[in-house]
Each structure stands twice: as C-alpha cells, then as structure tokens.
C-alpha cells in the first residue's frame, strides 16, 4: 500500500480583497516555489482553490508549514 500526503485548501474570502487577481497570482507563485524542493504536483481549481501532493508523504507537514508561511508573507499587510 502506498501512503500519500494530500494538502488541499483555498484562499478564504479572496474575492473580497482589494486586488483578488494579485492575491491568486501570489498563491500560484507560492505553489510554484514548492515544486522543486518538495517535488510536489500542484493543481489549482475554482480560481482560489489548490491541491498539492508531495512526492513523499513524510514531507507533507514541512510542505504545509512552508505553504502557510509563504502565503502569509505574500498577503497584503492589512489582509493577513
């Protein structure tokens, strides 16, 4: 049996931000940054939704923390 880590999420109230397109573009940039070090396969859906699957399940938590930190860092100051 193969065990996988699957991280799924979406940007909460992204449409209510001052610039939703920039917010979603920042999310996509963060997902691209995770591709090389964590060897993830990232997919986006419905604009602000995403799902990533690290190559090794053991990297799931590290990938989740990196994703969260990068998303917070790329969020506009007043919209964190």
Buried (B, 14 or more C-beta within 10 A) or exposed (E): EEEEBEBEBBBEEBEEBEEBEEBBEBBEEBBEBBEEEBEBEBEBEEEBBBBBBBEEEEBBEBBBEBBEEBBEEBBEEEEE
